[in-house]
Amino acid sequence: MKNYLKNAFRRFRKEESGSVFLIEFVILFPLMFGIFMSSIEMSVYSARQMHLNRGLEDAVRHIRLNTGTVMTHDQIKALVCKGAGNVSNCDTTLRLEMVSVDPRNFTQLPTDVDCVDASLPITPERGFTLGKRHDLMLLRACLKFNPMLPTSSMGFKLATDGSGQSALYAISAFVQEPN
């Protein structure tokens, strides 16, 4: 049995008819595997974005219809996280900005989004004001997450902060309903 395996291995080593396929495999496998890993990363990224948008819209609906109640940043954040579903570490990595906007003299939100950075000291949230009846409000959410496959070609493209986390953004506009 030992000699049979030894002879079979020797014949396999000397055979050259399959070498063309081996070269194609060595060249094309990393490319195909990279595309496969990027598609997985993009799918997970899109699912996270969809869950964040859903959670933000649920929270906005609750705020809009309960104008008389005073809500804090943490209460709205809890509403967003509850509606977001399977977003990991939502309570620690989500930051909200809510500002009242005059529709006749519109000013945009700052371009630098207020996000949590685990590598820096904790900073208080900025721009969080509750509106009154008939006020146009903008609510922006920033969620930090760890990329699933940071070494994939899609993972390389995601901008990261000092702690290696990437950010998702969602924004919603609404008008406070009268009581």
C-alpha positions in Angstrom: 0.0 0.0 0.0 2.8 2.3 0.9 4.6 1.7 -2.5 1.3 2.2 -4.4 0.8 5.6 -2.8 4.4 6.5 -3.4 4.1 5.6 -7.1 0.8 7.4 -7.5 2.3 10.6 -6.0 5.3 10.3 -8.3 3.1 10.0 -11.4 1.0 12.9 -10.2 4.1 15.1 -9.8 5.5 14.3 -13.2 2.2 15.0 -15.0 2.1 18.4 -16.7 -1.2 18.4 -18.6 -3.1 20.3 -15.8 -0.6 23.1 -15.3 -2.5 25.5 -17.5 -5.5 25.3 -15.3 -3.4 25.8 -12.2 -1.9 29.0 -13.5 -5.4 30.4 -14.3 -6.6 29.4 -10.9 -3.7 31.1 -9.2 -4.3 34.3 -11.1 -8.1 34.5 -11.0 -8.8 33.1 -7.5 -7.7 36.2 -5.6 -9.7 38.4 -7.9 -12.9 36.3 -7.6 -12.5 35.9 -3.8 -12.0 39.7 -3.4 -15.2 40.4 -5.3 -17.0 37.8 -3.2 -15.8 39.3 0.1 -16.7 42.8 -1.1 -20.2 41.7 -1.9 -20.6 40.3 1.6 -19.3 43.5 3.2 -21.6 45.6 1.0 -24.6 43.5 1.9 -24.0 43.8 5.6 -23.4 47.5 5.2 -26.7 48.0 3.3 -28.6 46.0 5.9 -27.2 48.2 8.7 -28.1 51.3 6.8 -31.6 50.0 6.2 -32.1 49.2 9.9 -30.8 52.7 11.0 -33.1 54.4 8.5 -36.0 52.3 9.8 -35.2 53.1 13.5 -34.9 56.8 12.7 -38.2 57.0 10.9 -40.0 55.2 13.8 -38.5 57.6 16.3 -39.4 60.6 14.1 -43.0 59.3 13.9 -43.2 59.0 17.6 -41.7 62.5 18.2 -43.9 64.1 15.6 -47.1 62.7 17.0 -46.2 63.4 20.7 -45.3 67.1 20.4 -46.4 68.0 24.0 -44.0 65.6 25.7 -40.4 66.6 26.5 -37.9 64.0 25.3 -34.2 63.9 26.0 -31.4 62.8 23.7 -31.2 59.4 25.5 -34.9 58.7 25.1 -34.9 59.4 21.4 -31.7 57.4 21.1 -33.5 54.5 22.8 -36.4 54.8 20.4 -34.1 54.8 17.4 -32.2 51.7 18.7 -35.5 49.9 19.5 -36.7 50.5 15.9 -33.3 49.7 14.4 -33.5 46.0 15.2 -30.2 44.1 14.9 -27.7 46.9 15.0 -25.0 46.0 17.4 -23.9 48.4 20.2 -26.5 50.9 19.1 -26.9 52.4 22.6 -23.1 53.2 22.9 -22.3 54.2 19.3 -25.3 56.2 18.2 -25.3 60.0 18.3 -28.2 62.3 17.3 -28.4 65.9 16.2 -31.8 67.6 16.1 -32.2 71.3 15.2 -35.1 73.5 14.3 -34.9 75.0 10.8 -36.6 78.1 9.4 -38.0 77.0 6.0 -37.9 80.7 4.8 -34.3 81.2 5.8 -32.9 77.7 5.4 -29.4 76.9 6.8 -27.9 73.5 6.3 -26.6 71.3 9.1 -22.9 71.4 9.6 -21.1 69.1 7.1 -19.0 67.4 9.8 -21.4 64.9 11.4 -21.4 64.6 15.2 -20.3 61.0 15.8 -19.0 58.9 18.7 -15.3 58.3 18.5 -14.2 55.6 21.0 -10.6 56.6 20.7 -11.2 60.2 21.9 -12.6 61.5 25.3 -16.4 61.6 25.5 -17.9 64.9 24.2 -21.4 66.2 24.9 -23.9 66.0 22.0 -24.2 69.2 20.0 -27.2 70.8 18.4 -30.1 69.0 20.1 -33.2 71.2 20.6 -36.8 70.1 20.8 -39.2 72.1 18.5 -42.5 73.6 19.2 -45.7 73.2 17.2 -45.4 73.7 13.5 -41.5 73.8 13.6 -39.6 72.2 10.8 -37.0 69.9 12.5 -34.0 68.0 11.1 -32.8 64.9 12.9 -29.5 63.4 11.9 -28.2 60.1 13.3 -24.6 58.8 13.2 -24.0 55.2 14.0 -20.5 53.8 14.4 -19.8 50.1 13.6 -16.9 47.8 13.1 -16.6 46.6 9.5 -17.3 42.9 9.2 -14.4 42.2 6.9 -12.0 45.2 7.2 -9.4 43.6 5.0 -11.7 43.0 2.1 -11.5 45.4 -0.8 -14.8 47.0 0.3 -13.5 47.3 3.9 -10.4 49.1 2.7 -12.7 51.8 1.2 -14.6 52.6 4.4 -13.3 55.6 6.2 -12.4 54.7 9.8 -11.8 56.8 13.0 -9.0 56.2 15.5 -10.7 53.1 17.0 -11.1 51.5 13.6 -14.9 52.1 13.3 -16.8 53.3 10.3 -19.9 55.5 10.3 -23.4 55.3 8.9 -25.5 58.5 8.6 -29.2 58.9 8.3 -31.3 62.1 8.3 -34.9 62.9 8.5 -37.0 66.1 8.4 -40.4 66.5 10.0 -42.8 69.1 11.2 -44.0 69.1 14.8 -47.8 68.4 14.8 -50.1 70.6 16.8 -51.5 69.2 20.0 
